[in-house]
Amino acid sequence: MEQRTLAAPAYWSAPLGLGASEIGHTPIDEVSLARLLDMALDTGINVVDTAECYRASEADLGRVLPGRRDRLVLVSKCGHNPGMEQFDDWDPRLLEQTIDRSLRRLETDHLDVLLLHSCTRDILQRGDVIGVV
């Protein structure tokens, strides 16, 4: 597998991160979400973890990331078919679509970390999911 070096200082991360699942499941206005991100950054929390399956989380975050993106380590997850795809979970074509949608919703050109959400050992051993990233 390809190895990457994360550049300092932007990629130094706090031992705590902000999990954004609730952001997608509980309505939050942009002002409150921006304050939440600023508060996290002010306390040294610079990791934000989200996923396509967290409903509106990525889109909500995407609206408030400008001006903050370069100070955050942005983590998202892929792998699950949200029910509107022609491909099964873990199909490389599904992963590509999921990643592209996440980038659009987050209004960013890259993810700092991409997690294979609940991937099984058998799927990893096939190897094709690794080739997508």
MIVEXBA-152105 format. One record per atom (N, C-alpha, C): atom name; x, y, z. Coordinates in Angstrom, 1 decimal. Last residue first. Example, Ala and Ser with C-alpha at 12.3 -4.5 7.8 and 13.67 -1.06 7.14 Angstrom:
<lumgus>
LUMGU:site:c1:c2:c3
LUMGU:N:12.8:-2.2:7.1
LUMGU:CA:13.7:-1.1:7.1
LUMGU:C:12.9:0.0:7.9
LUMGU:N:13.2:-5.7:7.8
LUMGU:CA:12.3:-4.5:7.8
LUMGU:C:13.2:-3.3:7.8
</lumgus>
This chain:
<lumgus>
LUMGU:site:c1:c2:c3
LUMGU:N:-8.3:4.5:-3.6
LUMGU:CA:-7.7:5.7:-3.0
LUMGU:C:-6.3:5.9:-3.5
LUMGU:N:-8.7:2.1:-5.0
LUMGU:CA:-9.5:3.3:-5.3
LUMGU:C:-8.9:4.6:-4.8
LUMGU:N:-7.1:0.0:-4.0
LUMGU:CA:-6.8:0.7:-5.3
LUMGU:C:-7.5:1.9:-5.6
LUMGU:N:-8.6:-0.9:-1.9
LUMGU:CA:-7.3:-0.2:-1.6
LUMGU:C:-6.9:0.6:-2.9
LUMGU:N:-10.5:-2.4:-3.0
LUMGU:CA:-10.9:-1.2:-2.3
LUMGU:C:-9.7:-0.3:-2.1
LUMGU:N:-9.2:-4.7:-4.0
LUMGU:CA:-9.7:-3.7:-4.9
LUMGU:C:-10.1:-2.4:-4.3
LUMGU:N:-8.5:-6.7:-2.1
LUMGU:CA:-7.5:-5.7:-2.5
LUMGU:C:-8.1:-4.6:-3.4
LUMGU:N:-9.4:-8.8:-0.6
LUMGU:CA:-9.6:-8.8:-2.1
LUMGU:C:-8.7:-7.8:-2.8
LUMGU:N:-8.9:-8.1:2.0
LUMGU:CA:-8.0:-9.1:1.3
LUMGU:C:-8.2:-9.2:-0.2
LUMGU:N:-11.0:-6.4:2.5
LUMGU:CA:-9.7:-5.9:2.5
LUMGU:C:-8.7:-6.8:1.7
LUMGU:N:-13.1:-8.4:2.6
LUMGU:CA:-13.1:-7.3:1.6
LUMGU:C:-11.7:-6.7:1.4
LUMGU:N:-12.3:-9.9:4.8
LUMGU:CA:-12.4:-10.5:3.4
LUMGU:C:-12.4:-9.5:2.3
LUMGU:N:-12.5:-8.0:6.9
LUMGU:CA:-11.2:-8.6:6.5
LUMGU:C:-11.2:-9.2:5.1
LUMGU:N:-14.9:-5.4:6.1
LUMGU:CA:-14.5:-6.7:6.6
LUMGU:C:-13.1:-7.1:6.2
LUMGU:N:-15.4:-2.0:7.1
LUMGU:CA:-14.9:-3.0:6.1
LUMGU:C:-14.5:-4.3:6.7
LUMGU:N:-16.5:0.2:8.4
LUMGU:CA:-16.9:-1.2:8.7
LUMGU:C:-16.5:-2.2:7.7
LUMGU:N:-15.4:2.4:6.1
LUMGU:CA:-16.4:2.3:7.2
LUMGU:C:-16.9:0.8:7.3
LUMGU:N:-12.3:3.3:5.6
LUMGU:CA:-13.2:2.3:5.1
LUMGU:C:-14.2:1.9:6.2
LUMGU:N:-11.6:6.8:5.7
LUMGU:CA:-11.7:5.5:6.4
LUMGU:C:-12.7:4.6:5.7
LUMGU:N:-9.2:9.1:4.8
LUMGU:CA:-10.4:8.4:4.4
LUMGU:C:-10.5:7.0:5.0
LUMGU:N:-8.0:12.2:5.6
LUMGU:CA:-8.0:10.8:6.0
LUMGU:C:-9.3:10.3:5.5
LUMGU:N:-8.3:14.6:4.2
LUMGU:CA:-7.0:14.3:4.9
LUMGU:C:-6.9:12.8:5.2
LUMGU:N:-9.7:15.1:1.1
LUMGU:CA:-9.9:14.6:2.4
LUMGU:C:-8.5:14.3:3.0
LUMGU:N:-9.9:17.8:-1.2
LUMGU:CA:-9.3:16.6:-0.7
LUMGU:C:-9.8:16.3:0.7
LUMGU:N:-11.3:20.0:-1.9
LUMGU:CA:-10.7:19.3:-3.0
LUMGU:C:-10.0:18.0:-2.5
LUMGU:N:-14.6:20.8:-0.7
LUMGU:CA:-13.2:20.7:-0.5
LUMGU:C:-12.6:19.9:-1.7
LUMGU:N:-17.4:20.6:0.1
LUMGU:CA:-16.8:21.8:-0.6
LUMGU:C:-15.3:21.9:-0.5
LUMGU:N:-18.7:18.5:1.0
LUMGU:CA:-17.8:19.2:2.0
LUMGU:C:-17.1:20.4:1.4
LUMGU:N:-19.9:17.7:-1.3
LUMGU:CA:-20.7:18.2:-0.2
LUMGU:C:-19.9:19.0:0.8
LUMGU:N:-17.7:17.0:-2.9
LUMGU:CA:-18.6:18.0:-3.3
LUMGU:C:-19.4:18.6:-2.1
LUMGU:N:-16.6:14.9:-1.4
LUMGU:CA:-15.8:16.1:-1.7
LUMGU:C:-16.7:17.3:-2.1
LUMGU:N:-18.7:13.1:-1.3
LUMGU:CA:-18.2:13.7:-0.1
LUMGU:C:-17.4:14.9:-0.4
LUMGU:N:-18.9:12.4:-4.1
LUMGU:CA:-20.0:13.1:-3.4
LUMGU:C:-19.5:13.8:-2.1
LUMGU:N:-16.4:11.1:-4.4
LUMGU:CA:-16.7:12.3:-5.1
LUMGU:C:-17.8:13.1:-4.5
LUMGU:N:-16.8:8.9:-2.6
LUMGU:CA:-15.7:9.9:-2.4
LUMGU:C:-16.0:11.2:-3.1
LUMGU:N:-18.9:7.6:-3.9
LUMGU:CA:-19.0:8.1:-2.5
LUMGU:C:-18.0:9.2:-2.2
LUMGU:N:-17.7:6.9:-6.3
LUMGU:CA:-18.9:7.8:-6.3
LUMGU:C:-19.0:8.4:-4.9
LUMGU:N:-15.7:5.2:-5.5
LUMGU:CA:-15.4:6.4:-6.2
LUMGU:C:-16.5:7.4:-6.2
LUMGU:N:-17.3:3.2:-4.2
LUMGU:CA:-16.3:4.0:-3.4
LUMGU:C:-16.0:5.3:-4.2
LUMGU:N:-18.6:2.2:-6.5
LUMGU:CA:-19.4:2.8:-5.4
LUMGU:C:-18.5:3.7:-4.6
LUMGU:N:-16.5:1.0:-7.8
LUMGU:CA:-17.2:2.1:-8.4
LUMGU:C:-18.1:2.9:-7.4
LUMGU:N:-15.7:-1.0:-6.0
LUMGU:CA:-14.8:0.1:-6.2
LUMGU:C:-15.5:1.3:-6.9
LUMGU:N:-18.0:-2.1:-3.7
LUMGU:CA:-17.7:-2.1:-5.1
LUMGU:C:-16.8:-0.9:-5.3
LUMGU:N:-18.9:-1.8:-1.1
LUMGU:CA:-17.5:-2.1:-1.3
LUMGU:C:-17.1:-2.3:-2.8
LUMGU:N:-22.3:-2.6:-1.7
LUMGU:CA:-21.3:-2.1:-0.7
LUMGU:C:-19.9:-2.6:-1.2
LUMGU:N:-23.0:-2.6:-5.3
LUMGU:CA:-23.1:-3.2:-3.9
LUMGU:C:-22.1:-2.5:-3.0
LUMGU:N:-24.5:-0.2:-7.4
LUMGU:CA:-23.4:-1.0:-7.0
LUMGU:C:-23.6:-1.5:-5.6
LUMGU:N:-26.4:1.7:-8.0
LUMGU:CA:-26.5:0.4:-8.7
LUMGU:C:-25.4:-0.6:-8.3
LUMGU:N:-27.7:3.5:-5.1
LUMGU:CA:-26.7:3.1:-6.1
LUMGU:C:-27.0:1.8:-6.8
LUMGU:N:-29.2:4.2:-3.0
LUMGU:CA:-29.5:4.8:-4.3
LUMGU:C:-28.6:4.4:-5.4
LUMGU:N:-28.3:3.2:-0.6
LUMGU:CA:-29.6:2.8:-1.1
LUMGU:C:-30.0:3.4:-2.4
LUMGU:N:-25.7:3.9:0.1
LUMGU:CA:-26.8:4.6:0.8
LUMGU:C:-28.2:4.3:0.2
LUMGU:N:-23.4:1.5:0.6
LUMGU:CA:-24.3:1.9:-0.4
LUMGU:C:-25.5:2.6:0.3
LUMGU:N:-20.3:2.2:2.2
LUMGU:CA:-21.7:1.8:2.2
LUMGU:C:-22.5:2.3:1.1
LUMGU:N:-17.8:3.4:1.7
LUMGU:CA:-18.0:2.0:1.6
LUMGU:C:-19.4:1.5:1.5
LUMGU:N:-16.1:5.9:3.7
LUMGU:CA:-16.8:5.4:2.5
LUMGU:C:-17.0:3.9:2.6
LUMGU:N:-15.7:8.9:5.7
LUMGU:CA:-15.7:7.4:5.6
LUMGU:C:-16.5:7.1:4.3
LUMGU:N:-13.3:11.5:6.5
LUMGU:CA:-14.6:11.0:6.1
LUMGU:C:-14.5:9.5:5.9
LUMGU:N:-11.7:14.1:8.1
LUMGU:CA:-11.8:12.7:8.0
LUMGU:C:-13.2:12.3:7.5
LUMGU:N:-9.5:16.7:8.1
LUMGU:CA:-10.9:16.3:7.7
LUMGU:C:-10.9:14.9:7.4
LUMGU:N:-8.0:18.7:10.2
LUMGU:CA:-7.8:17.4:9.6
LUMGU:C:-9.2:16.8:9.4
LUMGU:N:-7.9:22.3:9.8
LUMGU:CA:-8.6:21.1:10.2
LUMGU:C:-8.0:19.8:9.5
LUMGU:N:-7.0:24.6:8.8
LUMGU:CA:-6.6:24.3:10.2
LUMGU:C:-7.2:23.0:10.6
LUMGU:N:-8.0:24.9:6.3
LUMGU:CA:-6.6:24.7:6.4
LUMGU:C:-6.1:24.4:7.8
LUMGU:N:-10.8:25.4:6.8
LUMGU:CA:-10.4:24.2:6.2
LUMGU:C:-8.9:23.9:6.4
LUMGU:N:-11.7:27.9:7.6
LUMGU:CA:-11.3:27.0:8.6
LUMGU:C:-10.6:25.7:8.1
LUMGU:N:-12.5:29.3:5.4
LUMGU:CA:-11.8:30.0:6.4
LUMGU:C:-11.3:29.1:7.5
LUMGU:N:-15.2:27.0:4.8
LUMGU:CA:-14.3:28.1:4.3
LUMGU:C:-13.8:29.0:5.4
LUMGU:N:-16.9:25.3:6.4
LUMGU:CA:-15.5:25.1:6.3
LUMGU:C:-14.6:26.2:5.8
LUMGU:N:-19.6:25.6:6.3
LUMGU:CA:-18.9:26.4:7.3
LUMGU:C:-17.4:26.2:7.3
LUMGU:N:-20.6:24.0:4.3
LUMGU:CA:-21.0:25.4:4.3
LUMGU:C:-20.2:26.2:5.3
LUMGU:N:-19.7:21.5:5.0
LUMGU:CA:-19.2:22.1:3.8
LUMGU:C:-19.5:23.6:3.8
LUMGU:N:-21.3:20.8:7.2
LUMGU:CA:-19.9:21.1:7.4
LUMGU:C:-19.4:21.9:6.2
LUMGU:N:-23.7:20.1:5.7
LUMGU:CA:-23.7:21.2:6.8
LUMGU:C:-22.2:21.7:7.0
LUMGU:N:-22.7:18.0:4.2
LUMGU:CA:-23.2:19.3:3.5
LUMGU:C:-23.2:20.4:4.5
LUMGU:N:-22.0:16.1:6.2
LUMGU:CA:-21.0:16.6:5.2
LUMGU:C:-21.5:17.9:4.6
LUMGU:N:-24.6:15.8:7.6
LUMGU:CA:-23.4:16.2:8.2
LUMGU:C:-22.4:16.8:7.3
LUMGU:N:-27.0:14.8:6.8
LUMGU:CA:-26.6:16.1:6.3
LUMGU:C:-25.3:16.6:6.8
LUMGU:N:-26.1:11.5:7.2
LUMGU:CA:-27.2:12.3:6.6
LUMGU:C:-26.6:13.7:6.2
LUMGU:N:-23.9:9.9:7.5
LUMGU:CA:-24.3:10.8:8.6
LUMGU:C:-25.3:11.8:8.1
LUMGU:N:-22.9:8.6:5.3
LUMGU:CA:-24.1:8.0:6.0
LUMGU:C:-24.5:8.8:7.2
LUMGU:N:-20.6:10.0:4.7
LUMGU:CA:-21.8:10.1:3.8
LUMGU:C:-23.1:9.6:4.6
LUMGU:N:-19.1:11.4:7.6
LUMGU:CA:-19.3:10.3:6.7
LUMGU:C:-20.6:10.6:5.9
LUMGU:N:-16.5:12.7:9.8
LUMGU:CA:-17.9:12.7:9.2
LUMGU:C:-18.0:11.5:8.3
LUMGU:N:-14.5:14.4:12.1
LUMGU:CA:-14.8:13.1:11.5
LUMGU:C:-16.3:13.0:11.1
LUMGU:N:-12.0:16.6:12.5
LUMGU:CA:-13.4:16.5:12.3
LUMGU:C:-13.7:15.2:11.5
LUMGU:N:-9.4:17.8:14.5
LUMGU:CA:-9.9:16.6:13.7
LUMGU:C:-11.4:16.6:13.7
LUMGU:N:-8.7:19.7:16.3
LUMGU:CA:-8.6:20.0:14.9
LUMGU:C:-9.0:18.9:13.9
LUMGU:N:-8.8:21.2:19.3
LUMGU:CA:-9.4:20.0:18.6
LUMGU:C:-9.4:20.4:17.1
LUMGU:N:-8.0:23.4:20.6
LUMGU:CA:-7.0:22.6:20.1
LUMGU:C:-7.5:21.3:19.4
LUMGU:N:-9.9:25.2:21.3
LUMGU:CA:-9.5:24.4:22.4
LUMGU:C:-8.4:23.4:21.9
LUMGU:N:-10.4:26.4:18.9
LUMGU:CA:-9.8:27.3:20.0
LUMGU:C:-9.3:26.4:21.1
LUMGU:N:-11.6:24.3:17.5
LUMGU:CA:-10.3:24.8:17.1
LUMGU:C:-9.6:25.6:18.2
LUMGU:N:-14.1:24.3:18.9
LUMGU:CA:-13.2:23.1:18.9
LUMGU:C:-11.8:23.5:18.5
LUMGU:N:-15.0:26.8:18.4
LUMGU:CA:-14.8:26.4:19.8
LUMGU:C:-13.8:25.2:19.8
LUMGU:N:-15.4:26.6:15.6
LUMGU:CA:-14.4:27.6:16.2
LUMGU:C:-14.0:27.3:17.6
LUMGU:N:-17.4:24.7:15.5
LUMGU:CA:-16.1:24.4:14.9
LUMGU:C:-15.0:25.4:15.5
LUMGU:N:-19.4:26.1:16.9
LUMGU:CA:-19.0:24.8:17.4
LUMGU:C:-17.6:24.5:16.8
LUMGU:N:-19.8:28.3:15.2
LUMGU:CA:-19.3:28.5:16.5
LUMGU:C:-18.8:27.2:17.1
LUMGU:N:-20.8:26.9:12.9
LUMGU:CA:-19.5:27.7:12.8
LUMGU:C:-18.9:27.9:14.2
LUMGU:N:-23.2:26.0:14.0
LUMGU:CA:-22.2:25.1:13.6
LUMGU:C:-20.8:25.7:13.5
LUMGU:N:-24.5:28.4:14.5
LUMGU:CA:-24.2:27.6:15.6
LUMGU:C:-23.1:26.5:15.2
LUMGU:N:-24.7:29.4:11.8
LUMGU:CA:-24.0:30.2:12.9
LUMGU:C:-23.6:29.3:14.0
LUMGU:N:-26.2:27.3:10.5
LUMGU:CA:-24.8:27.6:10.2
LUMGU:C:-24.1:28.4:11.2
LUMGU:N:-28.1:25.2:12.8
LUMGU:CA:-28.0:26.4:11.8
LUMGU:C:-26.5:26.6:11.6
LUMGU:N:-29.0:21.8:12.7
LUMGU:CA:-28.2:22.9:13.4
LUMGU:C:-28.0:24.0:12.3
LUMGU:N:-30.8:18.9:13.4
LUMGU:CA:-30.7:20.1:12.6
LUMGU:C:-29.9:21.2:13.4
LUMGU:N:-29.2:15.9:13.8
LUMGU:CA:-29.9:16.9:14.5
LUMGU:C:-29.7:18.2:13.8
LUMGU:N:-27.6:14.3:12.1
LUMGU:CA:-28.9:13.8:12.6
LUMGU:C:-29.8:14.8:13.4
LUMGU:N:-25.3:15.7:11.5
LUMGU:CA:-26.2:15.2:10.4
LUMGU:C:-27.5:14.7:10.9
LUMGU:N:-24.3:16.1:14.0
LUMGU:CA:-24.5:17.2:13.2
LUMGU:C:-25.5:16.9:12.0
LUMGU:N:-23.8:13.5:14.9
LUMGU:CA:-25.0:14.2:15.4
LUMGU:C:-25.3:15.5:14.6
LUMGU:N:-21.4:13.0:13.5
LUMGU:CA:-22.6:12.2:13.3
LUMGU:C:-23.8:13.0:13.7
LUMGU:N:-18.9:14.1:13.8
LUMGU:CA:-19.9:14.9:13.3
LUMGU:C:-21.2:14.2:13.0
LUMGU:N:-16.6:14.3:16.4
LUMGU:CA:-17.4:13.4:15.6
LUMGU:C:-18.6:14.1:15.1
LUMGU:N:-13.6:15.8:16.8
LUMGU:CA:-15.0:16.1:16.8
LUMGU:C:-15.8:15.2:15.8
LUMGU:N:-11.0:14.3:18.7
LUMGU:CA:-11.6:14.8:17.5
LUMGU:C:-13.1:15.1:17.7
LUMGU:N:-8.1:14.3:20.7
LUMGU:CA:-9.5:14.3:20.6
LUMGU:C:-9.9:14.8:19.3
LUMGU:N:-5.4:14.8:20.5
LUMGU:CA:-5.8:13.4:20.8
LUMGU:C:-7.3:13.2:20.8
LUMGU:N:-4.9:16.8:17.6
LUMGU:CA:-5.2:16.7:19.0
LUMGU:C:-5.5:15.2:19.3
LUMGU:N:-2.4:16.5:15.0
LUMGU:CA:-3.8:16.5:15.5
LUMGU:C:-3.8:16.3:17.0
LUMGU:N:-0.8:18.0:12.4
LUMGU:CA:-0.7:17.6:13.8
LUMGU:C:-2.1:17.5:14.3
LUMGU:N:-1.2:19.1:10.0
LUMGU:CA:-1.7:17.8:10.2
LUMGU:C:-1.3:17.2:11.5
LUMGU:N:0.0:21.6:9.9
LUMGU:CA:-1.4:21.5:9.7
LUMGU:C:-2.0:20.1:10.1
LUMGU:N:2.7:22.0:10.0
LUMGU:CA:2.0:21.7:11.3
LUMGU:C:0.5:21.4:11.1
LUMGU:N:3.6:18.8:8.5
LUMGU:CA:3.4:19.6:9.7
LUMGU:C:3.3:21.1:9.3
LUMGU:N:2.2:16.5:6.3
LUMGU:CA:3.0:17.6:6.5
LUMGU:C:2.6:18.4:7.8
LUMGU:N:2.3:13.0:6.2
LUMGU:CA:1.5:14.2:6.5
LUMGU:C:2.3:15.3:6.9
LUMGU:N:3.3:10.8:3.8
LUMGU:CA:3.8:11.6:4.9
LUMGU:C:2.8:12.8:5.1
LUMGU:N:2.0:7.7:2.8
LUMGU:CA:2.0:9.1:2.7
LUMGU:C:2.5:9.8:3.9
LUMGU:N:2.3:4.7:1.0
LUMGU:CA:2.5:5.4:2.3
LUMGU:C:2.6:6.9:2.0
LUMGU:N:0.4:2.3:-0.7
LUMGU:CA:1.1:3.5:-0.7
LUMGU:C:1.2:4.1:0.7
LUMGU:N:0.8:-1.2:0.0
LUMGU:CA:0.0:0.0:0.0
LUMGU:C:0.9:1.2:0.0
</lumgus>
